[in-house]
Amino acid sequence: RLLDLPQEPTCQCCGTPFSVPHMERGADADGTENPAYCKWCYDQGAFAYETMDDVIETSAPYLVEATGMSLDEAVSFMGALLPTLDHWKSGDNDRS
């Protein structure tokens, strides 16, 4: 399914496309909009999640609701997607 994703800007922490309604951009500590992250993952210069497992636990149910995937499919999908995103590729983050 990764190859089926549209090529559009997505949050580089959770992978949600910015075309999703109410998907606002995050902000740096000085209040400047950060175009790489959504406000649910990154706000006022701080990340909401310490690990990919934290993102998956919070976000997978929303993916199920939005797409009709099973929870297992959503967890598997996110487990494959997240390591490809810039935030998790940087090496400064726990990848568990």
N, CA, C and O of each residue as an XYZ file, in Angstrom:
384
protein
N       0.805     -1.205      0.000
C       0.000      0.000      0.000
C       0.846      1.267      0.000
O       0.366      2.322     -0.416
N       2.091      1.189      0.456
C       2.936      2.378      0.444
C       3.074      2.946     -0.954
O       3.100      4.164     -1.135
N       3.161      2.075     -1.938
C       3.320      2.534     -3.313
C       2.046      3.141     -3.858
O       2.084      3.861     -4.855
N       0.903      2.861     -3.216
C      -0.375      3.404     -3.649
C      -0.651      4.791     -3.095
O      -1.630      5.425     -3.490
N       0.186      5.273     -2.193
C      -0.059      6.567     -1.575
C       0.126      7.680     -2.594
O       1.058      7.646     -3.397
N      -0.770      8.673     -2.560
C      -0.587      9.813     -3.463
C       0.671     10.578     -3.076
O       1.047     10.629     -1.906
N       1.302     11.161     -4.057
C       2.509     11.942     -3.810
C       2.088     13.361     -3.436
O       1.988     14.239     -4.293
N       1.848     13.567     -2.165
C       1.455     14.871     -1.659
C       2.147     15.098     -0.328
O       2.592     14.142      0.307
N       2.244     16.343      0.105
C       2.911     16.619      1.383
C       2.214     15.907      2.545
O       0.988     15.917      2.658
N       3.023     15.295      3.397
C       2.505     14.602      4.569
C       3.314     15.001      5.793
O       4.448     15.465      5.679
N       2.723     14.816      6.957
C       3.455     15.042      8.196
C       4.609     14.055      8.242
O       4.413     12.858      8.035
N       5.797     14.545      8.508
C       6.985     13.703      8.511
C       7.204     12.985      9.838
O       8.283     12.450     10.092
N       6.169     12.977     10.686
C       6.198     12.201     11.922
C       5.137     11.101     11.889
O       5.430      9.950     12.212
N       3.885     11.452     11.493
C       2.802     10.461     11.503
C       2.396      9.985     10.115
O       1.756      8.941      9.986
N       2.757     10.731      9.077
C       2.450     10.328      7.713
C       1.098     10.758      7.190
O       0.746     10.419      6.061
N       0.333     11.491      7.970
C      -0.989     11.930      7.521
C      -0.832     13.025      6.472
O      -0.078     13.976      6.677
N      -1.544     12.897      5.338
C      -1.467     13.937      4.299
C      -2.035     15.262      4.815
O      -3.004     15.268      5.574
N      -1.446     16.363      4.413
C      -1.955     17.665      4.813
C      -3.256     18.018      4.099
O      -3.879     19.028      4.426
N      -3.676     17.209      3.135
C      -4.956     17.442      2.465
C      -6.143     16.978      3.314
O      -7.289     17.291      2.990
N      -5.885     16.239      4.393
C      -6.959     15.803      5.289
C      -7.564     17.047      5.944
O      -6.831     17.922      6.403
N      -8.905     17.130      5.989
C      -9.525     18.304      6.616
C      -9.028     18.520      8.045
O      -8.850     17.574      8.812
N      -8.813     19.778      8.375
C      -8.378     20.206      9.709
C      -6.968     19.732     10.055
O      -6.608     19.659     11.230
N      -6.174     19.411      9.041
C      -4.787     18.973      9.265
C      -3.893     20.194      9.243
O      -3.384     20.591      8.195
N      -3.709     20.784     10.409
C      -2.936     22.013     10.525
C      -1.458     21.703     10.677
O      -1.080     20.635     11.159
N      -0.636     22.639     10.265
C       0.818     22.499     10.385
C       1.252     22.755     11.821
O       0.604     23.496     12.559
N       2.358     22.129     12.203
C       2.926     22.350     13.521
C       3.638     23.689     13.590
O       3.748     24.399     12.591
N       4.117     24.025     14.773
C       4.801     25.298     14.965
C       6.076     25.115     15.773
O       6.135     24.316     16.708
N       7.089     25.872     15.390
C       8.337     25.894     16.136
C       8.128     26.659     17.449
O       7.070     27.251     17.662
N       9.118     26.645     18.309
C       9.012     27.279     19.623
C       8.683     28.767     19.534
O       8.033     29.313     20.426
N       9.128     29.425     18.463
C       8.851     30.860     18.307
C       7.497     31.128     17.661
O       7.152     32.280     17.395
N       6.727     30.069     17.406
C       5.401     30.211     16.813
C       5.383     30.155     15.297
O       4.310     30.175     14.694
N       6.544     30.085     14.671
C       6.627     29.987     13.215
C       6.096     28.636     12.757
O       6.445     27.599     13.321
N       5.247     28.655     11.727
C       4.710     27.405     11.188
C       5.844     26.529     10.679
O       6.762     27.009     10.014
N       5.773     25.244     10.996
C       6.753     24.278     10.504
C       6.051     23.414      9.465
O       5.162     22.638      9.817
N       6.426     23.528      8.194
C       5.705     22.829      7.131
C       5.911     21.315      7.102
O       5.228     20.621      6.350
N       6.829     20.796      7.899
C       7.120     19.360      7.857
C       6.228     18.525      8.766
O       6.112     17.315      8.573
N       5.601     19.151      9.750
C       4.873     18.383     10.763
C       3.482     18.951     11.017
O       3.240     20.146     10.845
N       2.571     18.068     11.430
C       1.234     18.516     11.805
C       1.240     18.982     13.266
O       2.162     18.685     14.025
N       0.193     19.715     13.635
C       0.156     20.266     14.997
C      -0.060     19.188     16.049
O       0.212     19.418     17.227
N      -0.543     18.021     15.650
C      -0.770     16.952     16.616
C       0.529     16.209     16.933
O       0.643     15.569     17.978
N       1.498     16.296     16.033
C       2.795     15.649     16.258
C       3.843     16.627     16.782
O       4.739     16.244     17.533
N       3.724     17.888     16.382
C       4.769     18.867     16.694
C       4.110     20.217     16.946
O       3.488     20.787     16.050
N       4.247     20.724     18.161
C       3.641     22.011     18.482
C       4.539     22.775     19.441
O       5.053     22.220     20.413
N       4.718     24.050     19.153
C       5.559     24.936     19.970
C       6.971     24.362     20.157
O       7.575     24.491     21.223
N       7.480     23.726     19.094
C       8.851     23.234     19.097
C       9.068     21.906     19.796
O      10.208     21.499     20.020
N       7.985     21.227     20.142
C       8.114     19.946     20.858
C       7.308     18.854     20.157
O       6.197     19.083     19.677
N       7.895     17.674     20.113
C       7.199     16.528     19.537
C       6.307     15.869     20.580
O       6.665     15.785     21.755
N       5.156     15.406     20.143
C       4.189     14.766     21.036
C       4.530     13.305     21.296
O       4.080     12.731     22.288
N       5.319     12.699     20.414
C       5.593     11.267     20.506
C       7.082     11.005     20.660
O       7.908     11.633     19.997
N       7.411     10.078     21.537
C       8.815      9.699     21.729
C       9.208      8.518     20.858
O      10.372      8.389     20.479
N       8.252      7.651     20.537
C       8.562      6.457     19.747
C       7.527      6.262     18.653
O       6.432      6.822     18.703
N       7.893      5.464     17.671
C       6.930      5.111     16.629
C       5.751      4.359     17.222
O       4.618      4.532     16.772
N       5.998      3.531     18.220
C       4.897      2.805     18.865
C       3.879      3.776     19.453
O       2.678      3.511     19.405
N       4.338      4.891     20.006
C       3.423      5.904     20.544
C       2.536      6.477     19.440
O       1.331      6.643     19.629
N       3.136      6.777     18.286
C       2.377      7.310     17.153
C       1.350      6.278     16.695
O       0.182      6.609     16.486
N       1.780      5.046     16.541
C       0.884      3.992     16.058
C      -0.280      3.786     17.019
O      -1.430      3.692     16.591
N       0.009      3.715     18.303
C      -1.050      3.485     19.296
C      -2.111      4.587     19.239
O      -3.305      4.317     19.370
N      -1.667      5.818     19.046
C      -2.596      6.944     19.004
C      -3.303      7.055     17.656
O      -4.504      7.319     17.609
N      -2.578      6.858     16.573
C      -3.093      7.162     15.246
C      -3.791      6.016     14.528
O      -4.672      6.263     13.705
N      -3.430      4.788     14.808
C      -4.024      3.650     14.085
C      -5.557      3.629     14.156
O      -6.198      3.360     13.140
N      -6.163      3.901     15.309
C      -7.638      3.906     15.337
C      -8.258      4.939     14.395
O      -9.325      4.698     13.831
N      -7.599      6.084     14.219
C      -8.097      7.089     13.288
C      -7.970      6.603     11.847
O      -8.838      6.869     11.016
N      -6.896      5.898     11.562
C      -6.698      5.337     10.231
C      -7.767      4.288      9.937
O      -8.284      4.221      8.822
N      -8.092      3.482     10.923
C      -9.164      2.486     10.778
C     -10.473      3.188     10.431
O     -11.174      2.792      9.500
N     -10.788      4.219     11.178
C     -12.038      4.954     10.968
C     -12.087      5.608      9.594
O     -13.124      5.595      8.932
N     -10.969      6.178      9.168
C     -10.922      6.913      7.905
C     -10.896      6.013      6.677
O     -11.379      6.397      5.611
N     -10.329      4.811      6.824
C     -10.114      3.974      5.636
C     -10.900      2.672      5.618
O     -11.077      2.070      4.559
N     -11.372      2.230      6.780
C     -12.039      0.937      6.840
C     -11.080     -0.231      6.976
O     -11.505     -1.386      6.951
N      -9.780      0.057      7.121
C      -8.809     -1.014      7.378
C      -9.146     -1.659      8.716
O      -9.809     -1.059      9.562
N      -8.682     -2.883      8.891
C      -8.752     -3.481     10.221
C      -7.668     -2.834     11.074
O      -6.756     -2.202     10.542
N      -7.760     -2.987     12.380
C      -6.732     -2.436     13.257
C      -5.380     -3.072     12.964
O      -4.360     -2.384     12.955
N      -5.363     -4.376     12.725
C      -4.099     -5.050     12.398
C      -3.490     -4.496     11.111
O      -2.279     -4.293     11.031
N      -4.330     -4.253     10.105
C      -3.834     -3.685      8.849
C      -3.274     -2.277      9.073
O      -2.223     -1.928      8.535
N      -3.982     -1.475      9.869
C      -3.535     -0.111     10.127
C      -2.199     -0.110     10.872
O      -1.307      0.673     10.546
N      -2.063     -0.971     11.857
C      -0.818     -1.061     12.620
C       0.317     -1.510     11.698
O       1.411     -0.948     11.751
N       0.075     -2.493     10.872
C       1.100     -2.969      9.933
C       1.483     -1.884      8.935
O       2.663     -1.674      8.654
N       0.483     -1.204      8.408
C       0.722     -0.132      7.449
C       1.587      0.959      8.073
O       2.578      1.390      7.484
N       1.203      1.399      9.266
C       1.966      2.461      9.924
C       3.366      1.988     10.294
O       4.324      2.759     10.232
N       3.483      0.729     10.676
C       4.795      0.181     10.998
C       5.734      0.188      9.798
O       6.950      0.291      9.957
N       5.171      0.079      8.602
C       5.978      0.142      7.380
C       6.220      1.583      6.942
O       7.289      1.906      6.425
N       5.234      2.442      7.146
C       5.326      3.829      6.691
C       6.244      4.694      7.559
O       7.092      5.416      7.034
N       6.081      4.625      8.864
C       6.793      5.554      9.746
C       8.308      5.554      9.555
O       8.902      6.632      9.549
N       8.962      4.407      9.400
C      10.429      4.447      9.232
C      10.889      5.181      7.967
O      12.070      5.504      7.837
N       9.961      5.449      7.030
C      10.325      6.162      5.802
C      10.218      7.673      5.954
O      10.635      8.414      5.064
N       9.665      8.138      7.071
C       9.446      9.565      7.282
C      10.673     10.217      7.913
O      11.384      9.595      8.702
N      10.907     11.471      7.555
C      12.125     12.182      7.966
C      12.355     12.173      9.473
O      13.486     11.979      9.918
N      11.319     12.375     10.257
C      11.501     12.435     11.709
C      12.111     11.150     12.251
O      12.972     11.194     13.130
N      11.678     10.023     11.741
C      12.139      8.734     12.248
C      13.419      8.278     11.558
O      14.133      7.431     12.095
N      13.725      8.819     10.383
C      14.949      8.467      9.676
C      16.167      9.189     10.237
O      17.297      8.775      9.978
N      15.963     10.257     10.997
C      17.073     11.096     11.430
C      18.068     10.400     12.337
O      19.216     10.831     12.445
N      17.642      9.328     12.991
C      18.541      8.600     13.890
C      18.577      9.160     15.293
O      19.177      8.558     16.183
N      17.936     10.318     15.510
C      17.909     10.920     16.847
C      16.713     10.453     17.665
O      16.543     10.874     18.809
N      15.893      9.595     17.095
C      14.669      9.195     17.753
C      14.660      7.707     18.037
O      15.248      6.922     17.293
N      14.005      7.324     19.095
C      13.832      5.915     19.431
C      12.954      5.285     18.358
O      11.884      5.810     18.046
N      13.379      4.203     17.809
C      12.631      3.570     16.720
C      11.802      2.387     17.185
O      11.369      1.583     16.359
N      11.572      2.259     18.464
C      10.804      1.099     18.937
C       9.328      1.303     18.767
O       8.539      0.424     19.114
